[in-house]
Amino acid sequence: MSTLTLLTLEAVSARFPDVGVQEIRWWVTQGWVRPDGDRAPEHADDWRFHPVDVARVGLIRDLRHDMGVADDTLPLVLSLIDQVYSLRAALRGVAGVLDRLPADVRQAVLAITEEEDSPGP
């Protein structure tokens, strides 16, 4: 069984040289990134970032630095991205359930789905 390595704030910042520690601290206080531990800035030395948190830092970095998404727009963009990820996970769950159904039932469900997707009159 593998253990997950959690990163400190400094280690996360080192992975993104153009993102400073202070910037990531601000993102945490905004609720855009959620490390383990008390999220108050005075507890930043105790923060530990899971790989998903590190990926989110990279996403926010790309949105702000590369794509120019404004700070007041970023919460909306992050919310929409989170919804897409949630929908994808839900669809994977449905697909898993469908895969476990008998073939005839699966075909019936797919046929109904195709009827629903077909353009109406």
GROMACS elastic network, one bead per residue, 0.5 to 0.9 nm:
[ bonds ]
;  ai    aj funct       b0    kb
    4    50     6  0.77619   500
    4    51     6  0.83338   500
    5    49     6  0.86988   500
    5    50     6  0.73241   500
    5    51     6  0.80155   500
    6    48     6  0.54726   500
    6    49     6  0.52020   500
    6    50     6  0.50512   500
    6    51     6  0.71159   500
    7    10     6  0.79657   500
    7    11     6  0.57348   500
    7    12     6  0.62493   500
    7    47     6  0.82389   500
    7    48     6  0.53239   500
    7    50     6  0.67308   500
    7    51     6  0.80616   500
    7    54     6  0.82099   500
    8    11     6  0.51420   500
    8    12     6  0.62874   500
    8    13     6  0.86331   500
    8    44     6  0.86699   500
    8    45     6  0.73923   500
    8    46     6  0.75785   500
    8    47     6  0.61238   500
    8    48     6  0.50343   500
    8    49     6  0.62596   500
    9    12     6  0.51810   500
    9    13     6  0.61823   500
    9    14     6  0.86124   500
    9    21     6  0.67244   500
    9    24     6  0.77929   500
    9    25     6  0.81624   500
    9    44     6  0.70790   500
    9    45     6  0.71281   500
    9    46     6  0.84935   500
    9    47     6  0.64967   500
    9    48     6  0.69566   500
    9    49     6  0.72770   500
   10    13     6  0.50637   500
   10    14     6  0.61204   500
   10    15     6  0.88187   500
   10    20     6  0.87942   500
   10    21     6  0.65274   500
   10    45     6  0.87323   500
   11    14     6  0.50197   500
   11    15     6  0.65571   500
   12    15     6  0.52801   500
   12    16     6  0.69134   500
   12    21     6  0.83431   500
   12    24     6  0.86974   500
   12    49     6  0.76113   500
   12    54     6  0.64373   500
   12    57     6  0.81366   500
   13    16     6  0.52663   500
   13    17     6  0.64199   500
   13    18     6  0.82726   500
   13    19     6  0.60977   500
   13    20     6  0.58723   500
   13    21     6  0.56881   500
   13    24     6  0.74902   500
   13    57     6  0.89555   500
   14    17     6  0.55696   500
   14    18     6  0.88626   500
   14    19     6  0.82938   500
   14    20     6  0.83628   500
   14    21     6  0.87840   500
   15    19     6  0.86989   500
   15    54     6  0.87146   500
   15    58     6  0.88875   500
   16    19     6  0.54369   500
   16    20     6  0.79235   500
   16    57     6  0.85233   500
   16    58     6  0.73713   500
   16    61     6  0.81916   500
   17    20     6  0.71014   500
   18    61     6  0.84933   500
   18    65     6  0.87637   500
   19    22     6  0.83241   500
   19    23     6  0.63692   500
   19    24     6  0.71380   500
   19    57     6  0.89377   500
   19    61     6  0.71152   500
   20    23     6  0.52336   500
   20    24     6  0.65247   500
   20    25     6  0.86850   500
   21    24     6  0.52442   500
   21    25     6  0.61298   500
   21    26     6  0.86729   500
   22    26     6  0.62208   500
   22    27     6  0.86989   500
   23    26     6  0.51085   500
   23    27     6  0.63254   500
   23    28     6  0.87611   500
   24    28     6  0.62420   500
   24    29     6  0.86865   500
   24    33     6  0.80846   500
   24    57     6  0.74765   500
   25    28     6  0.51337   500
   25    29     6  0.63523   500
   25    30     6  0.87001   500
   25    33     6  0.89835   500
   25    39     6  0.89321   500
   25    41     6  0.65984   500
   25    44     6  0.72766   500
   26    29     6  0.50391   500
   26    30     6  0.61767   500
   26    31     6  0.86650   500
   26    32     6  0.88849   500
   26    41     6  0.82329   500
   27    30     6  0.50144   500
   27    31     6  0.63153   500
   27    32     6  0.53355   500
   27    33     6  0.60017   500
   27    34     6  0.88237   500
   27    57     6  0.84443   500
   27    60     6  0.86546   500
   28    31     6  0.50132   500
   28    32     6  0.57876   500
   28    34     6  0.60516   500
   28    35     6  0.75952   500
   28    39     6  0.67798   500
   28    40     6  0.84469   500
   28    41     6  0.81984   500
   29    32     6  0.76863   500
   29    33     6  0.81855   500
   29    34     6  0.88308   500
   29    39     6  0.68272   500
   29    40     6  0.69624   500
   29    41     6  0.70584   500
   30    33     6  0.78020   500
   30    75     6  0.88908   500
   31    34     6  0.63277   500
   31    39     6  0.87745   500
   31    75     6  0.89229   500
   32    56     6  0.81470   500
   32    57     6  0.85026   500
   32    60     6  0.81279   500
   32    74     6  0.86636   500
   32    75     6  0.72719   500
   32    78     6  0.76942   500
   33    49     6  0.89828   500
   33    53     6  0.62085   500
   33    54     6  0.86027   500
   33    56     6  0.66449   500
   33    57     6  0.68591   500
   33    60     6  0.88666   500
   34    37     6  0.87669   500
   34    39     6  0.74811   500
   34    49     6  0.78358   500
   34    53     6  0.66836   500
   35    38     6  0.83774   500
   35    39     6  0.72214   500
   35    47     6  0.57596   500
   35    48     6  0.54948   500
   35    50     6  0.69746   500
   35    53     6  0.65540   500
   36    39     6  0.77224   500
   36    46     6  0.82285   500
   36    47     6  0.56440   500
   36    48     6  0.52019   500
   36    49     6  0.64012   500
   36    50     6  0.78584   500
   37    40     6  0.87864   500
   37    43     6  0.77866   500
   37    44     6  0.85512   500
   37    46     6  0.64964   500
   37    47     6  0.54287   500
   37    48     6  0.70241   500
   38    41     6  0.84003   500
   38    42     6  0.88518   500
   38    43     6  0.61610   500
   38    44     6  0.80266   500
   38    46     6  0.77826   500
   38    47     6  0.72983   500
   39    42     6  0.82434   500
   39    43     6  0.65726   500
   39    44     6  0.70507   500
   39    47     6  0.73479   500
   40    43     6  0.55627   500
   40    44     6  0.70378   500
   41    44     6  0.52528   500
   41    45     6  0.87127   500
   42    45     6  0.77170   500
   43    46     6  0.55097   500
   43    47     6  0.68367   500
   44    47     6  0.51539   500
   44    48     6  0.87195   500
   45    48     6  0.85118   500
   49    52     6  0.78289   500
   49    53     6  0.55013   500
   49    54     6  0.63351   500
   50    53     6  0.51517   500
   50    54     6  0.64343   500
   50    55     6  0.87578   500
   51    55     6  0.61810   500
   51    56     6  0.85831   500
   52    55     6  0.50136   500
   52    56     6  0.61859   500
   52    57     6  0.87052   500
   53    57     6  0.62613   500
   53    58     6  0.86876   500
   54    57     6  0.50654   500
   54    58     6  0.64038   500
   54    59     6  0.87213   500
   55    58     6  0.50104   500
   55    59     6  0.62146   500
   55    60     6  0.86993   500
   56    60     6  0.60954   500
   56    61     6  0.83413   500
   57    60     6  0.51622   500
   57    61     6  0.59956   500
   57    62     6  0.85760   500
   58    62     6  0.61500   500
   58    63     6  0.86061   500
   59    62     6  0.50988   500
   59    63     6  0.61411   500
   59    64     6  0.85990   500
   60    63     6  0.50027   500
   60    64     6  0.59967   500
   60    65     6  0.81472   500
   60    74     6  0.81660   500
   60    78     6  0.82340   500
   61    64     6  0.53362   500
   61    65     6  0.55710   500
   61    66     6  0.73725   500
   62    65     6  0.54053   500
   62    67     6  0.63252   500
   62    68     6  0.83786   500
   62    69     6  0.89322   500
   63    66     6  0.59199   500
   63    68     6  0.62290   500
   63    69     6  0.54928   500
   63    70     6  0.85753   500
   63    74     6  0.78523   500
   63    77     6  0.88108   500
   64    67     6  0.58302   500
   64    70     6  0.66663   500
   64    71     6  0.76091   500
   64    74     6  0.79881   500
   65    68     6  0.56557   500
   65    69     6  0.77982   500
   66    69     6  0.83593   500
   69    72     6  0.84322   500
   69    73     6  0.65155   500
   69    74     6  0.62206   500
   69    77     6  0.84523   500
   70    73     6  0.52599   500
   70    74     6  0.60993   500
   71    74     6  0.51421   500
   71    75     6  0.76316   500
   72    75     6  0.69169   500
   72    76     6  0.82615   500
   73    76     6  0.56024   500
   73    77     6  0.64692   500
   73    78     6  0.88391   500
   74    77     6  0.50221   500
   74    78     6  0.59994   500
   74    79     6  0.84097   500
   75    78     6  0.51391   500
   75    79     6  0.60123   500
   75    80     6  0.86080   500
   76    79     6  0.50488   500
   76    80     6  0.62091   500
   76    81     6  0.86320   500
   77    80     6  0.51867   500
   77    81     6  0.62119   500
   77    82     6  0.85960   500
   78    81     6  0.50480   500
   78    82     6  0.60374   500
   78    83     6  0.85533   500
   79    82     6  0.50354   500
   79    83     6  0.61903   500
   79    84     6  0.87201   500
   80    83     6  0.50302   500
   80    84     6  0.63118   500
   80    85     6  0.87619   500
   81    84     6  0.50944   500
   81    85     6  0.63417   500
   81    86     6  0.86687   500
   82    85     6  0.51286   500
   82    86     6  0.61663   500
   82    87     6  0.86124   500
   83    87     6  0.60692   500
   83    88     6  0.85222   500
   84    87     6  0.51039   500
   84    88     6  0.61360   500
   84    89     6  0.86268   500
   85    88     6  0.50868   500
   85    89     6  0.62140   500
   85    90     6  0.86421   500
   86    89     6  0.50997   500
   86    90     6  0.61682   500
   86    91     6  0.85953   500
   87    90     6  0.50037   500
   87    91     6  0.60877   500
   87    92     6  0.85571   500
   88    91     6  0.50710   500
   88    92     6  0.61743   500
   88    93     6  0.86563   500
   89    92     6  0.50645   500
   89    93     6  0.63210   500
   89    94     6  0.87718   500
   90    93     6  0.50327   500
   90    94     6  0.63007   500
   90    95     6  0.86131   500
   91    95     6  0.60338   500
   91    96     6  0.84716   500
   92    96     6  0.61195   500
   92    97     6  0.86938   500
   93    96     6  0.50335   500
   93    97     6  0.63456   500
   93    98     6  0.86589   500
   94    97     6  0.50872   500
   94    98     6  0.61485   500
   94    99     6  0.85858   500
   95    99     6  0.60906   500
   95   100     6  0.87691   500
   96    99     6  0.51028   500
   96   100     6  0.65787   500
   97   100     6  0.52911   500
   97   101     6  0.66831   500
   98   101     6  0.52733   500
   98   102     6  0.84325   500
   98   105     6  0.85897   500
   98   106     6  0.60529   500
   98   109     6  0.83900   500
   99   102     6  0.80270   500
   99   103     6  0.83950   500
   99   106     6  0.74636   500
  100   103     6  0.86572   500
  100   106     6  0.86176   500
  101   104     6  0.81775   500
  101   105     6  0.62877   500
  101   106     6  0.58833   500
  102   105     6  0.54144   500
  102   106     6  0.61687   500
  102   107     6  0.86997   500
  103   106     6  0.50101   500
  103   107     6  0.61128   500
  103   108     6  0.86191   500
  104   107     6  0.51249   500
  104   108     6  0.62526   500
  104   109     6  0.87375   500
  105   108     6  0.50310   500
  105   109     6  0.62408   500
  105   110     6  0.86268   500
  106   109     6  0.51604   500
  106   110     6  0.62060   500
  106   111     6  0.85972   500
  107   110     6  0.50546   500
  107   111     6  0.60497   500
  107   112     6  0.86318   500
  108   111     6  0.50554   500
  108   112     6  0.62682   500
  108   113     6  0.86082   500
  109   112     6  0.51944   500
  109   113     6  0.61813   500
  109   114     6  0.86889   500
  110   114     6  0.61531   500
  110   115     6  0.86289   500
  111   114     6  0.51368   500
  111   115     6  0.62917   500
  111   116     6  0.87366   500
  112   115     6  0.50508   500
  112   116     6  0.62784   500
  112   117     6  0.87052   500
  113   116     6  0.50977   500
  113   117     6  0.62541   500
  113   118     6  0.87364   500
  114   117     6  0.50373   500
  114   118     6  0.61417   500
  115   118     6  0.53008   500
  115   119     6  0.85492   500
  116   119     6  0.81261   500
  116   120     6  0.89599   500
  117   120     6  0.88264   500
